[in-house]
Amino acid sequence: MLSAKSLFQEILDNDESFRLFCSIAASGESQGGWENGRISALVPESQRRLAPKVARHGADEDKHGRIFNALLRKRGLDPVAVPHETDYTLLLEERGIGLAHDKLRGDEPLTEYDILAYLAHSRVTEQRASEQMVMLRTYFGDHPELGRAVRMIAGDEDNHLAYCHEELLRLARSGNGRTIQRLLRDSALAEIAVYRDVSLAVMAHMGRILRWTRAKSVVLAAGIHAVYAYERLGGWRRMVTLTMPERRDALGGPATATPEFA
């Protein structure tokens, strides 16, 4: 029976598909770490209280990148180059979602609008990350090779999502509500399309590595398109709602160390 668990198990059991999976994940997390690090350095004076939290967010993402690379090393595998069509963070930037890397490479302080755009983008992408990690934690939380890494990353992603909710609600109360809702909607509609395209590309690469039958590939592609149709018709709204999280000040402390992975 074809299921999410059996699909991930198949990818996990093959060194080449596992290598591609971890390489894509490590690249995306490391890119997120760099972006958050630059944002923390460029936060405008009016929002300086956010800088330590943005830096913590970046440190967590860097840690996740190291974890995925460490999982590769445990198998004696090296990372592979990430195909452009599977690069989620790059494709989002190309669609104008989040902050442009040219801006982050400069020295000019960000504007308050930039901070709103950053948090809205993060709110949407962290929703996706949190949901994916919930699934992986459900299926592989006790796995002898992946379990500890999955549980650690899942907890961090929950913190990141809580932080985005709390900070966006704070900024909405200060008069930015309409701007935030527009940014959230634009980010969500772009994200669901990029997620569909990246999912199709990743599955195509995995199919070639694992030699899936055409019928299996067609079924998986149909499932990805069905998820997109659901999200386009209204599922995207879960990515734009804001509720005060139970976990307050989730990024208020230092990033946790990972000596067993790093």
N, C-alpha and C positions, 0 to 999 in steps of 0.2 A: 504494500500500500504506500502510495506517495504522500508524504507528510513533511511538514517543516523539519521535524526531528530527524526523519530518515534522510532527508536531503542534506542537512548539516552533518549528519554522521558520515555520509558518503564523502563529503568534502573533507572532513576531518581525517578519514582513514587513508586518504591518498596524499602522499608527500607533495606532489606538484600542485594539486588544488589547494591544499592547506597552505603551501608557500604563497600562492597568489592571494588567498583570502587574508592571511596575516600581513602581507606586504601592502595591500590596499588599506587595511585597517590602520597599520602603523603610519603610513604616509598621511592619511587624513587626520589622525590624532596629532601627529607632529606639526602638521600645517596649522591646525587649530591652536596648538601651543604657541607657535610663532605669532599668529594673529593676535591672540589675547595678550601676549607679552608686549607687543608693539602698542596695542590699544592702552594698556595700563600705563605705558610711558608717555602717552600723548593725551591722556584724559584732561579736559579743560579744567581750569582752576575752580569753576563753579561746581564741578562734580568730583573733586579730588577724593572725597570719601569712598568713591567706587574703586579707586586705583588698586588698593590691596586685594579686593575681591576679584577684580579682573585678572590680577597677577596670579591669584590662587587658582582661578579657572584655567589659566594658561599652564600653570605648573601641573595640574591634574592631567591636562591633555598630553603634555610632554611625557608624563609618567605612563600614560596608556600606550603611547608610541613605544616606549622602552619595553613595556610588558609584552607587546606583540612581537617585537624583535627578539626578546628573550625566549619566547615560545618557539620561534624559529631556530634559535641557537640550540635549544634543548634537543631538537631533532637533527642537528648538524646541517641545517639549511641556511642559505643566504637569501636575503630579500631579492625580489625581482623588480624591474622597472614597472611602474603602474601605468597601464594603458590609458591614454587620454580619456577615452569614452567611459572609463570606470572611475574617474577622478571626481567624486561628488563635490568637494569643496571648490575645485577649480571651475567646474561647470556652473555652480551657483554664482561664483564671482563673475563669470562671463555673461550671466544674465542680469548683472547689476544688483545682486542681492548681497547685503552686508556691505563692508567697507572695502574699497578698491585697494589692492596691494600697493599701487603707486603712492597712494596717500599714506599708507602705513609705513612705507620706506622713508618718508620724509621726516622733517623735524617740526613741522607746523602743528600746534596743538589742534586737537579735534574740536568740533563745535558741539553744542548740546544736541543738535539734530543728529549728528554722527553717532552720539551715544544712544539716542533713541533707536536709530537704524541698527546699530550693533546689538542692542538688547532684543529688539523684535526678531531679528535674524536668529539670534541664539535661542529665543523662546521656541521658535518653530523647529530648528534643527535639533535642539535638545529633546523636544517631544519625540522626534523620530528615534533618536539615540536611546532614550529611556525605554521606549516600547520594544526596540530590538533587544536591549539587554534584559528586559523582563522575560522575553521569549527564551533567550539563551540561558538565563538563570534557571528558568523552569525546567529546561531539558538537560542542561549540562552543569548545573550548580554543584553537583556532587561528583563530577567527572574527575578522575585522578590526575589527568594532565591539564585540563582547562578550568576546573571548578574554582580554584582560589582566585585566578585571574578574572573570571567572569563575575564572581561575587564582588570583588573589589571595584571593578569598573562600573558595574551596575549601581552600586552605592554612590559612586561619584556622580554618575549621570543623574540620579535622583536629586542630588544636591544642586547640580547645575540648573536643573529645571525649576526647582524651588526658588533658587536665587533669581532667575529671570522673572518669575511671577511676582515676587516681592518687590523687586526694583522697578518693574514696569508699573505696578500699581502705585508705588510711591510717586513716580513721575507723572502718572495720569492724574493723581490728586493735585498736582501743582499746575494743572492746566493744559497738559499735553495729550489728553485722552483721545481726541479725534485723530491727531497725527499718529499716535501709537496704533490705533485700530486700522488706519490705512496702511501703515507699514507692515503690520502683522498680516493683513489680507494679501498684500502684494507678495510678501515673503512666502506665505503658505501656498499660494497658487503656483508660484515658481518652483517651490521645493517639491511639490507632488509630481510635477512634470519631470524634474531632474531625477528624482528618486525612481520614477518609472524607467527613464532612459538608462540610468546606471544599473538598475536591476536587470534589465534586458541584456545589457552589455556583459555584466558579470556572469549571468547564467549562460550566455553564449560561449564565453571563455571556458567556464567550468564544463560545459557540455563537450567541448572539443577535447579537454584534458581527460575527462572521465568516459568519453565515447558514448554519450547518451544516444539512444535511438531518436530518430526524428519525431516519433510520436510523443516521447517523453518531453522533448524540447518544446514541442507545440503546446502541450498541456501546461508546462511551466510558464511559457510566454502568455498564454491565455489567462492564467491566474494573475500574472503581473498586470495585465491590461484590465482585468476585472477589479483589482484593488484600486487602480488609477480611476476607473469609472466611478467607483463608490466615493473616492475622495473628491473627485471633481464635482460630483452631484451634491456634496454636502459634508462628507467626512472631514474635509479640510477645516471645518469650523472648530473641531476639537483643538486645533493648533493655535487658535486666536483668542480663545476665552482666557480670562485671567481670574484666578481665585487665590486668596491668601493661603499659602501653604501651611501645613501643620509644622513643617520643619522650618523655623525662622532663623535668619542669619546663617544660612547653610554654608556660606563660604567665608565666614567670619574668622576662621583660624588658619593655621598653616596647613599646607598640603601634607598628606600622610606619606611616610616613607615606604619604599618597597624594596628592601634589601634582598628579598628572595627572588626578585625578578630583574632589577636594574643591574 
